[in-house]
């Protein structure tokens, strides 16, 4: 067959041997099915090397073949002059070859002729390679032209080669052996199948055995968290029985699926260490006949390296993506002394079913034409600028400070009069990204500002009323440093905690001043509200010291709160599906959890129920718990302290230091969902985000004025009989007091004025009930003002004051 015995790699034609020379252009070798042993035997490409893009072909030859191969120069000398002439002629026409000069082809180097695509399993900051696009090589090809003994370098125009179309959903045919084969090329970046996000239901997961129900296959989901106790119904992984000699975890995709990779973790537990160190992968279309993922070189079952600790996600890309319905993970080795336990996510692309044998794959989408992708700091800033340019009359971008690494904390203000506080118009805020790895809230706020701008331009009456009657502030990223860390890792590999803290390692949700303890101590001593106020508690002295551990992001938000009279707020988090409300800190010292309501328990339960009741995911009757608690049993709301104590939370601080009522919204089981899930998450939360903003109209509102001058009185105290928490007026005298429907006795008081009490009825009708006050100055206050103005005191009044002083002495 024209082979040169002993020269080159086994199975390579003689005419391909000189292509190994670096000075000659490579030519693609034709496939040679008669030489199955031409590929090297190596372990499967996987682990972090695969995640770094090194999961392509296998690059080594077996020692046996290298031992019998003559040196390359001997092979070259063996060529006859005719062959050299042929090679020189080929070199002259090298530009016509569809391979870059100087880059040996995979066939020449002994690599697999079909390279496994390297998917980006989650949204990653790395942009796709710009090397080739639309079949055009971006790099210019240089040709050496010898002319009159001068070497002239000329640039040739870009080479254009026809390329087969790439489709995200290729058609599938069934081979005679029953396996599903792809008939078209696929995009390499398959998203997660949905174990972590719960799109894969419990009845799609199977296992060879389980140590207990709490360690069943339904617990083998990436990033699932265990309960506080071992052996309960909510443990932190799937674990096979100790005597199970061949354990496996199986996932039924429900339809033909192109599997491209696996991500694994060990067991989440505070009591045990269990993780798998290697595993194999098998596939099936009927759950009976299985085939394994093979090494391209040896043809043997690939063994993938797994985890070396319980929490770090490890990605393995398959040497060849496989189309099937079922996938199995078969642990081979695990931590010595531990058990075969793992959590997993499967990277998979849906494929079309021309025969209609399987139910149609549900499409995650939204009818809104918005920018559904993850945005790093620069992309976020660019998007906010675009919204501002599109709607300049209702938007304003400002910064409230900088992160520890100098990134600005940008806020988008949306109102019909941006940049100013209008008398009687309440201020509302959304804060996201307090924990940098909880990325969904950030994207929801970016989507919300796009949506409000677009719908306002369209004249939507709901949005128009919201923007003309409310001043909205959106802070998408309170912790931009942490987000950049998480973003670089990507949605599926960031794990449960990486990027949570700011650059100093501070958890911002524990970094606000503890005002609960001094308030409760004063209440126990009977000093509230006569001596110690029940509202606007000052910052403790220790908190303002130069060496206090307060993050710059925290200080920026505190000053923001003090500068703007916010009425309502929500703090967007991720990792659960629940709305929690203050207090977040337990009243009993050192208690891990304890019901600790505020005096405004009814209002907070109302606000929490409004969001949870309009959130699609929280209201899904078929949804399963995210981790270890089923919050759907309580309407998807909970008192924060009754869930777990959080000293120094922003919710508690906002309630005790300002007028603002704030809740925490846990938006999704998946902290950092893949960007293909963002449209569905937007649909889950869109109505809830709008409805919650509208709750600022609930209760009473009004202006406290001086009866003589009709000027507003700043810092007047608004007290509601039976509720031991007051609010104060803004600098113009306007106030807002959130209340549930009912009859209330409301008192307005201010220094130097007589107090006034009146009855106010809150109904179920939309809009705050007007409850205005006019206060009269006390004689003492009038006298102070006269003296301050330089007026003389009348003689009779002076004698009267002297008598009063004498009696007092």
C-alpha positions in Angstrom: 0.0 0.0 0.0 2.9 2.3 -0.5 4.0 2.2 3.2 7.6 2.6 4.2 8.4 -0.2 6.6 9.3 0.9 10.0 9.3 4.6 9.3 6.8 7.0 10.9 3.7 6.0 12.9 2.1 2.6 12.2 -0.6 2.9 9.6 0.6 6.2 8.1 1.1 6.2 4.3 4.6 6.8 3.0 3.5 10.0 1.3 2.6 11.6 4.6 5.9 11.0 6.3 7.7 14.0 5.1 4.9 16.2 6.4 6.5 15.9 9.8 9.2 18.3 8.6 8.5 21.7 10.2 9.5 23.6 7.1 6.8 21.9 4.9 3.1 22.5 4.9 1.1 19.7 6.5 -1.5 17.8 4.5 -4.5 16.0 6.1 -4.1 12.2 6.3 -7.1 10.2 5.0 -8.8 8.0 7.6 -7.3 4.5 7.9 -9.7 2.2 9.5 -7.4 -0.7 9.0 -5.0 0.5 11.7 -6.9 0.7 14.9 -3.7 0.7 16.9 -2.5 4.0 15.7 -3.7 5.9 18.7 -1.9 6.0 22.1 -3.1 4.5 25.3 -3.7 7.1 27.9 -6.1 7.8 30.8 -9.1 9.9 30.0 -8.7 13.6 29.6 -10.6 15.3 32.5 -10.4 17.1 35.7 -9.2 20.7 35.7 -7.1 20.0 32.6 -10.3 19.5 30.7 -11.8 22.7 32.1 -8.7 24.6 30.9 -9.2 23.4 27.4 -6.7 20.6 27.4 -9.2 17.9 26.7 -8.6 17.7 22.9 -6.7 14.8 21.4 -4.3 12.4 23.0 -0.7 13.5 22.2 1.6 10.6 23.0 2.5 7.3 21.3 3.0 4.0 23.1 6.4 3.2 24.3 6.4 0.0 22.2 5.8 1.9 19.0 8.4 4.5 19.8 10.9 1.7 20.5 10.5 0.2 17.0 10.5 3.5 15.1 13.7 4.5 13.3 14.9 8.1 13.7 13.2 10.6 11.6 16.3 11.5 9.6 16.6 7.9 8.5 13.0 8.0 7.2 13.7 11.2 5.4 16.8 9.8 3.7 14.9 6.8 2.6 12.7 8.9 0.2 13.6 8.8 -3.4 14.2 12.0 -5.5 10.8 11.6 -7.2 9.1 11.8 -3.8 11.1 15.0 -3.0 10.0 16.6 -6.2 6.4 15.7 -5.4 6.7 17.3 -2.0 8.3 20.5 -3.3 5.4 20.8 -5.8 2.9 20.4 -3.0 4.7 23.0 -1.0 4.3 25.5 -3.8 0.5 25.0 -3.7 0.4 25.1 0.1 -2.0 28.1 0.3 -4.7 26.0 -1.3 -4.5 23.5 1.6 -7.2 24.1 4.3 -4.6 24.0 7.1 -2.4 26.8 8.4 1.2 26.6 7.5 3.5 25.3 10.1 0.6 23.7 12.1 0.8 19.9 11.9 -2.6 18.3 11.5 -4.0 16.0 14.2 -3.7 13.1 11.8 0.0 13.8 11.3 0.7 13.9 14.9 -1.1 10.8 15.7 -4.1 12.5 17.3 -7.7 11.5 17.0 -9.1 12.8 13.7 -12.3 14.0 15.5 -11.5 16.2 18.4 -13.9 16.4 21.4 -15.4 19.8 21.6 -14.6 21.7 24.7 -17.8 23.1 26.0 -18.2 26.1 28.2 -20.6 24.5 30.7 -21.6 27.7 32.3 -21.6 31.4 31.5 -17.9 32.3 31.6 -16.2 35.6 31.1 -13.9 34.1 28.5 -15.2 35.1 25.1 -15.3 32.6 22.2 -12.3 32.3 20.0 -12.2 34.8 17.2 -9.9 32.6 15.2 -12.5 31.5 12.6 -15.9 32.9 11.9 -18.3 32.2 9.1 -15.7 29.9 7.6 -13.1 32.6 7.3 -9.6 32.3 8.7 -8.9 35.5 10.7 -5.1 35.0 10.6 -3.3 36.1 7.4 -1.2 33.4 5.8 2.3 34.5 4.8 4.0 33.0 1.7 7.7 33.2 1.0 8.3 34.4 -2.6 11.8 34.1 -3.9 12.5 36.7 -6.5 15.9 37.8 -7.8 17.6 36.4 -4.7 15.4 38.7 -2.5 13.0 37.3 0.0 9.8 39.3 0.0 7.1 38.8 2.6 3.6 39.3 1.1 0.3 39.0 2.9 -2.3 36.9 1.2 -5.9 37.8 1.6 -8.0 35.9 4.1 -8.8 32.3 3.0 -12.4 31.5 2.8 -13.5 27.9 3.0 -17.0 26.5 3.1 -17.9 25.0 6.4 -20.9 22.9 7.3 -23.6 24.7 9.2 -23.6 24.3 13.0 -26.9 23.9 14.7 -27.7 23.7 18.4 -30.3 21.0 17.8 -29.1 18.5 15.3 -31.3 15.8 13.9 -30.8 12.3 15.2 -31.0 8.9 13.5 -31.0 5.5 15.0 -28.2 3.1 14.0 -28.7 -0.6 13.5 -27.2 -1.3 16.9 -29.9 0.9 18.5 -27.6 3.7 19.5 -28.4 7.3 18.5 -26.0 9.0 16.1 -25.6 12.7 15.3 -25.9 13.5 11.7 -24.8 17.1 12.0 -22.1 19.0 13.9 -23.1 20.6 17.2 -22.2 23.7 19.2 -19.6 22.7 21.7 -21.0 24.6 24.7 -23.8 22.4 26.3 -25.6 23.9 29.3 -26.4 22.0 32.5 -29.1 19.4 32.3 -30.7 20.9 35.4 -29.9 18.8 38.5 -28.9 21.8 40.5 -31.7 24.0 39.3 -34.3 21.2 39.9 -35.3 21.1 36.2 -34.4 17.4 36.5 -37.0 15.9 38.9 -36.4 13.4 41.6 -38.1 10.6 39.6 -35.4 11.0 36.9 -32.6 9.9 39.3 -31.8 6.3 40.1 -29.0 4.5 41.9 -27.7 1.0 42.5 -28.2 1.4 46.2 -28.4 4.1 48.9 -27.4 4.2 52.5 -30.6 5.8 53.5 -33.5 7.9 52.1 -31.6 11.1 53.0 -28.7 9.8 50.9 -30.8 8.7 48.0 -30.2 9.5 44.3 -32.4 12.6 44.6 -29.7 14.1 46.8 -27.0 13.7 44.2 -27.4 17.2 42.9 -24.5 19.7 42.5 -24.2 22.1 45.5 -27.1 20.5 47.4 -26.7 21.3 51.1 -27.3 19.0 54.0 -29.2 19.5 57.2 -27.5 20.0 60.6 -27.8 16.4 61.6 -26.5 13.3 59.9 -29.0 10.6 59.0 -32.0 12.9 58.5 -34.1 13.1 55.4 -32.0 15.9 53.9 -28.4 14.8 53.7 -25.7 16.3 51.4 -25.1 13.8 48.6 -26.0 10.4 47.1 -24.1 7.6 48.9 -24.1 4.0 47.9 -24.2 1.2 50.5 -20.9 0.1 51.8 -21.3 -3.4 50.5 -22.3 -2.2 47.0 -19.3 -3.5 44.9 -20.5 -1.8 41.7 -22.2 1.5 42.7 -23.8 3.8 40.1 -25.9 6.9 39.9 -28.2 7.2 36.8 -30.0 10.2 35.3 -32.8 9.8 32.8 -32.8 12.9 30.5 -36.3 11.9 29.3 -35.5 12.4 25.6 -32.5 12.0 23.3 -29.7 14.2 24.6 -26.2 15.0 23.7 -24.1 14.5 26.8 -20.8 16.3 26.7 -19.4 16.5 30.3 -19.9 15.9 34.0 -19.3 18.0 37.1 -18.9 16.3 40.5 -18.5 17.2 44.1 -18.2 15.2 47.3 -20.6 14.9 50.2 -21.7 18.1 52.0 -21.5 17.3 55.7 -20.1 18.9 58.8 -19.6 15.4 60.3 -18.1 13.3 57.6 -15.6 13.4 54.7 -16.8 11.4 51.7 -16.0 11.9 48.0 -15.3 9.9 44.8 -11.8 10.1 43.4 -12.5 8.4 40.0 -15.4 7.1 38.0 -16.5 5.8 34.6 -19.5 6.9 32.5 -22.0 4.8 30.6 -24.9 5.6 28.3 -28.1 3.9 27.2 -31.3 4.5 25.2 -33.4 1.9 27.0 -31.7 1.6 30.4 -30.8 -2.1 29.6 -28.1 -2.0 26.9 -25.2 0.2 28.0 -22.0 1.4 26.3 -19.2 3.3 27.9 -17.2 6.4 27.2 -14.0 5.2 25.6 -10.5 6.5 25.4 -9.7 7.5 21.8 -6.3 5.9 22.0 -6.8 2.6 23.6 -10.5 2.0 23.0 -10.9 1.0 26.6 -13.4 2.5 29.1 -12.3 6.0 30.1 -11.7 6.5 33.8 -12.2 10.1 34.9 -10.4 11.8 37.8 -12.9 13.2 40.3 -12.6 15.1 43.6 -9.9 15.7 46.1 -12.2 17.5 48.6 -15.9 17.6 49.3 -16.8 21.0 47.9 -14.7 22.0 44.9 -16.6 21.2 41.6 -14.5 19.2 39.1 -15.3 19.2 35.5 -14.6 16.3 33.1 -15.4 16.6 29.4 -16.2 13.4 27.5 -13.6 12.4 24.9 -16.5 12.1 22.5 -19.9 13.5 23.2 -22.6 10.8 23.3 -26.2 11.0 22.2 -28.5 8.9 24.5 -31.3 9.1 26.9 -29.7 7.7 30.0 -26.3 8.4 31.6 -24.7 6.6 34.5 -21.8 7.6 36.7 -19.9 4.5 38.1 -17.6 5.4 40.9 -14.4 3.4 40.7 -12.4 4.7 43.7 -13.2 6.9 46.7 -11.6 8.4 49.8 -10.0 5.7 51.9 -12.2 5.1 54.9 -15.1 7.0 53.4 -18.1 6.0 51.2 -18.9 6.3 47.6 -20.7 9.6 47.7 -21.1 12.3 45.1 -23.1 15.3 43.9 -23.2 15.9 40.2 -24.4 18.1 37.3 -24.6 16.8 33.7 -23.7 19.0 30.7 -26.1 18.2 27.9 -27.7 19.7 24.8 -31.1 18.6 23.7 -31.4 17.1 20.2 -34.3 17.0 17.8 -36.5 13.9 17.5 -37.6 13.6 13.9 -39.7 10.5 14.7 -41.6 12.2 17.5 -41.0 9.2 19.9 -40.2 11.4 22.9 -42.1 14.3 24.6 -41.1 17.7 23.4 -38.4 19.4 25.4 -39.8 22.4 27.3 -38.2 25.6 26.1 -36.9 28.1 28.6 -37.8 31.5 27.3 -39.4 34.8 27.7 -41.5 37.0 25.5 -39.5 40.1 26.6 -36.7 41.0 24.3 -34.0 41.7 26.9 -30.3 41.0 27.4 -30.4 37.6 28.9 -26.8 36.9 29.8 -24.4 37.3 32.7 -22.6 40.7 32.9 -19.3 41.3 34.4 -18.4 44.8 35.8 -17.6 46.4 32.4 -20.6 44.8 30.7 -22.9 45.9 33.6 -21.7 49.5 33.4 -22.2 49.5 29.6 -25.7 48.1 29.9 -26.7 50.7 32.5 -25.4 53.4 30.3 -27.4 52.1 27.3 -30.6 52.2 29.4 -29.8 55.7 30.5 -29.3 56.8 26.9 -32.5 55.1 25.8 -34.6 56.7 28.6 -32.7 59.9 29.7 -35.8 61.5 31.1 -36.6 58.8 33.7 -33.1 57.5 34.6 -30.0 58.6 36.4 -26.9 56.6 37.1 -24.9 57.5 40.3 -22.3 55.8 42.5 -22.6 55.4 46.3 -19.0 54.5 46.8 -16.3 52.0 45.9 -15.5 48.4 46.7 -12.2 47.4 48.4 -10.6 47.0 45.0 -11.9 50.3 43.7 -14.9 49.2 41.7 -17.8 51.7 41.9 -21.1 50.7 43.4 -23.4 52.0 40.7 -27.1 52.7 41.2 -29.8 53.2 38.6 -32.4 55.7 39.7 -35.8 55.5 37.8 -38.4 58.2 38.3 -40.2 60.9 36.3 -38.0 63.5 38.1 -34.7 61.7 38.5 -32.2 63.3 40.8 -34.6 64.9 43.3 -36.8 63.9 46.1 -40.4 65.0 45.3 -42.6 65.9 48.3 -45.0 63.0 49.0 -43.2 60.5 46.6 -41.8 57.4 48.4 -38.3 56.1 47.8 -37.9 52.4 47.2 -34.7 50.3 46.6 -33.6 46.9 45.4 -30.2 45.7 46.5 -28.5 42.6 44.8 -25.1 41.0 44.9 -24.4 41.4 48.6 -22.9 37.9 48.2 -20.9 38.0 45.0 -21.6 34.4 43.9 -25.4 34.9 44.1 -25.6 36.2 40.6 -29.3 35.9 39.8 -30.4 39.0 41.7 -27.8 41.1 39.8 -29.2 40.0 36.4 -32.8 40.4 37.5 -32.2 44.1 38.4 -30.4 44.7 35.1 -33.4 43.1 33.3 -35.8 45.1 35.4 -34.3 48.5 34.5 -34.4 47.4 30.8 -38.0 46.4 31.2 -39.1 49.6 33.0 -37.5 51.8 30.4 -38.9 49.9 27.4 -42.5 49.7 28.9 -42.4 53.4 29.9 -41.6 54.3 26.3 -44.5 52.1 25.1 -46.9 53.8 27.5 -47.7 50.8 29.7 -50.1 52.2 32.3 -48.8 50.1 35.2 -45.1 51.0 34.6 -46.0 54.7 34.0 -47.8 55.0 37.3 -45.0 53.2 39.1 -42.4 55.6 37.8 -44.5 58.8 38.2 -45.5 58.0 41.8 -42.4 56.3 43.1 -38.7 56.9 43.1 -36.9 53.6 42.4 -33.2 52.9 43.1 -31.6 49.7 41.8 -28.2 48.6 43.1 -27.3 45.5 41.0 -24.0 44.7 42.7 -23.2 45.6 46.3 -20.1 43.3 46.2 -18.6 43.7 42.7 -15.2 42.2 43.9 -16.8 39.0 44.9 -18.9 38.8 41.7 -15.8 39.2 39.5 -14.2 36.2 41.4 -17.3 34.1 40.8 -17.8 35.2 37.2 -14.2 34.2 36.3 -15.0 30.7 37.6 -18.3 30.5 35.8 -21.8 29.4 36.8 -21.3 25.7 37.3 -17.7 25.7 38.7 -17.9 28.4 41.3 -19.2 26.1 43.9 -21.3 27.1 46.9 -19.1 29.8 48.6 -16.4 31.1 46.2 -17.0 34.8 45.7 -19.5 35.1 48.6 -17.2 37.5 50.6 -15.7 40.8 49.5 -12.0 41.1 48.7 -11.2 41.4 52.4 -13.0 38.2 53.2 -15.9 39.9 55.0 -19.5 38.6 54.7 -21.3 41.8 54.1 -24.6 40.5 55.5 -22.9 40.1 58.9 -21.1 43.4 58.7 -23.7 46.0 59.7 -23.9 47.3 63.2 -25.7 45.2 65.8 -28.4 47.5 67.0 -30.6 44.6 68.2 -28.7 43.9 71.4 -28.7 47.5 72.8 -32.4 47.8 72.0 -33.4 44.6 73.7 -31.2 45.4 76.7 -33.0 48.8 77.0 -36.4 47.1 76.6 -35.5 44.6 79.4 -34.7 47.6 81.7 -37.9 49.5 80.8 -36.2 52.4 79.1 -38.0 52.1 75.7 -39.4 54.4 74.4 -39.1 57.1 77.0 -35.3 57.1 77.5 -34.1 55.0 74.6 -36.0 55.4 71.2 -37.5 52.4 69.4 -36.3 53.7 66.1 -33.3 55.4 64.4 -30.9 53.9 66.9 -27.5 55.5 66.6 -24.3 53.6 65.5 -22.4 52.2 68.5 -19.1 53.9 69.4 -17.1 50.8 68.7 -18.5 50.6 65.1 -17.1 54.0 64.2 -13.6 53.5 65.5 -10.8 53.7 62.9 -9.8 50.1 63.5 -13.4 48.7 63.3 -13.8 45.9 60.8 -16.3 47.5 58.5 -16.1 46.9 54.8 -16.1 50.0 52.4 -19.1 48.5 50.7 -21.0 48.4 54.0 -20.1 52.0 54.8 -21.2 53.1 51.3 -24.7 51.5 51.8 -25.1 52.9 55.4 -24.4 56.5 54.1 -26.8 55.8 51.2 -29.5 54.8 53.7 -28.9 58.0 55.8 -29.0 60.2 52.8 -32.2 59.0 51.2 -35.5 58.5 53.1 -36.2 54.9 51.9 -39.5 53.4 52.8 -39.3 49.9 51.3 -36.5 47.6 50.2 -35.7 44.0 49.3 -32.3 42.4 49.5 -32.0 39.8 46.7 -30.0 36.6 47.5 -29.8 33.1 46.0 -29.5 29.5 47.1 -33.1 28.9 48.3 -36.7 29.7 47.4 -38.1 31.7 50.3 -38.7 35.2 51.5 -37.3 35.9 55.0 -38.2 39.0 57.2 -36.7 40.6 60.3 -35.6 40.1 62.9 -32.7 38.1 61.5 -30.9 37.8 64.8 -32.3 35.7 67.7 -33.1 37.5 70.9 -31.8 34.7 73.1 -28.0 34.9 73.0 -26.2 32.1 71.2 -29.5 30.5 70.0 -29.0 29.1 66.6 -32.6 29.7 65.6 -35.6 31.2 67.4 -38.8 33.0 66.3 -37.9 36.7 66.9 -40.6 38.9 65.4 -40.5 42.7 65.1 -43.3 45.0 66.4 -44.3 45.2 62.7 -44.7 41.4 62.3 -48.0 41.8 60.4 -46.5 44.2 57.8 -43.5 42.1 57.2 -45.6 38.9 56.8 -47.7 40.9 54.3 -44.7 42.1 52.3 -43.2 38.6 52.3 -46.4 36.9 51.2 -46.9 39.4 48.4 -43.5 38.5 46.8 -43.8 34.8 47.5 -47.4 34.7 46.3 -46.5 36.3 42.9 -43.3 34.3 42.3 -44.0 31.4 39.9 -41.3 29.1 41.3 -42.4 29.6 44.9 -46.0 28.9 44.0 -45.3 25.8 42.0 -47.2 23.0 43.9 -44.9 20.3 42.4 -41.6 21.9 43.3 -39.3 20.0 45.7 -37.3 21.6 48.5 -33.9 23.0 47.5 -31.9 21.7 50.3 -32.9 20.7 53.8 -36.1 22.6 54.5 -39.5 22.7 52.7 -40.5 26.3 53.0 -43.6 25.7 50.8 -45.3 24.3 53.9 -45.3 27.9 55.3 -46.2 29.7 52.1 -42.5 30.2 51.2 -41.9 32.8 53.9 -40.1 32.6 57.3 -38.9 34.8 60.1 -35.2 35.2 59.5 -34.1 34.3 63.1 -36.4 31.3 63.0 -34.5 30.0 60.0 -30.9 30.8 61.3 -29.6 33.7 63.3 -27.7 36.4 61.4 -26.2 39.1 63.6 -25.4 42.3 61.9 -27.8 41.8 58.9 -28.8 44.6 56.6 -32.5 43.9 57.2 -32.3 44.4 60.9 -30.0 47.5 60.6 -32.3 49.0 58.0 -35.4 48.6 60.3 -33.7 49.9 63.5 -31.5 52.7 62.0 -33.9 54.1 59.3 -37.5 54.1 58.3 -37.0 51.4 55.7 -38.8 48.0 55.9 -36.6 45.4 54.2 -36.9 41.7 53.5 -34.5 39.1 52.0 -35.7 37.3 48.9 -33.9 34.0 48.1 -34.6 33.8 44.4 -33.5 30.3 43.3 -32.0 27.0 44.4 -29.1 27.7 42.1 -27.0 30.7 43.2 -25.4 31.2 39.8 -27.8 29.7 37.2 -26.6 29.2 33.7 -27.5 32.0 31.4 -29.8 29.9 29.3 -32.0 29.7 32.5 -32.2 33.5 32.9 -35.3 34.0 30.7 -37.3 31.5 32.8 -36.0 33.1 36.0 -37.1 36.5 34.7 -40.6 35.2 34.1 -40.6 33.6 37.5 -39.8 36.9 39.2 -41.0 39.7 36.9 -44.5 40.2 38.3 -43.2 39.7 41.9 -40.6 42.5 41.4 -43.3 44.9 40.2 -45.9 43.9 42.7 -43.5 44.3 45.6 -42.6 47.8 44.5 -46.3 48.7 44.5 -46.6 47.8 48.2 -45.0 51.1 49.1 -48.6 52.5 48.7 -49.9 50.3 51.5 -50.6 52.1 54.8 -50.7 55.9 55.5 -48.8 58.8 54.2 -48.9 62.5 54.7 -47.1 65.7 55.6 -46.5 67.2 59.1 -46.6 71.0 58.9 -46.2 74.0 61.1 -49.7 75.4 61.7 -48.6 79.0 61.5 -46.1 78.9 58.6 -47.4 75.8 56.7 -43.9 74.7 56.3 -43.0 71.0 56.7 -41.4 69.9 59.9 -38.4 67.6 59.5 -37.7 64.7 61.9 -41.2 64.7 63.4 -42.0 61.4 65.0 -45.0 59.3 63.8 -46.2 56.8 66.4 -48.9 54.2 65.9 -50.8 53.1 69.0 -50.0 49.5 69.8 -46.9 49.2 67.6 -43.6 49.9 69.5 -41.7 51.2 66.4 -41.9 54.8 65.1 -40.9 56.5 61.9 -39.8 60.0 61.3 -40.6 62.6 58.6 -38.2 63.6 55.8 -36.7 67.1 55.5 -39.8 68.3 53.8 -42.1 67.0 56.5 -43.5 64.1 54.4 -43.7 60.6 55.8 -44.9 57.1 54.9 -45.9 54.5 57.4 -46.5 51.0 56.1 -49.6 49.4 57.8 -51.9 46.5 57.0 -55.6 47.3 56.6 -57.3 48.4 59.9 -58.1 51.4 62.2 -55.2 53.1 63.9 -54.6 55.9 66.3 -51.7 57.9 64.9 -49.7 60.5 66.8 -47.4 63.2 65.4 -44.9 64.9 67.7 -41.9 67.2 67.3 -39.7 69.1 69.6 -41.2 72.5 70.4 -44.7 71.5 69.3 -47.8 70.2 70.9 -48.5 66.6 69.9 -51.5 65.8 67.8 -53.4 62.4 67.6 -55.9 61.4 65.0 -57.6 58.3 63.7 -56.6 56.9 60.4 -58.3 54.0 58.6 -56.3 51.8 56.2 -58.4 50.0 53.6 -57.7 47.3 51.0 -58.0 49.9 48.3 -54.8 50.7 46.4 -52.9 53.8 47.4 -51.8 55.2 50.8 -54.5 56.8 53.0 -53.8 60.5 53.5 -53.1 61.3 57.1 -51.7 64.9 57.5 -50.9 66.8 60.6 -50.6 70.5 61.6 -48.7 71.1 64.8 -48.8 74.2 67.0 -45.7 75.5 68.7 -45.5 75.5 72.5 -45.2 78.9 74.3 -41.7 77.9 75.3 -40.7 77.3 71.7 -42.2 80.7 70.7 -40.2 82.4 73.4 -37.0 80.7 72.3 -37.6 81.9 68.8 -38.2 85.4 70.0 -35.1 85.5 72.0 -33.1 84.0 69.1 -34.4 86.8 66.9 -33.2 89.4 69.4 -36.6 90.5 70.8 -36.9 91.9 74.4 -38.9 90.0 77.0 -41.9 92.0 78.3 -41.5 93.0 82.1 -44.4 91.0 83.3 -43.2 87.9 81.6 -39.7 88.5 82.9 -41.0 88.7 86.5 -43.0 85.6 86.0 -40.0 83.7 84.8 -38.0 84.9 87.8 -40.6 83.6 90.2 -40.7 80.3 88.5 -36.9 80.0 88.7 -37.0 80.9 92.4 -39.6 78.2 93.1 -37.5 75.7 91.2 -34.4 76.6 93.2 
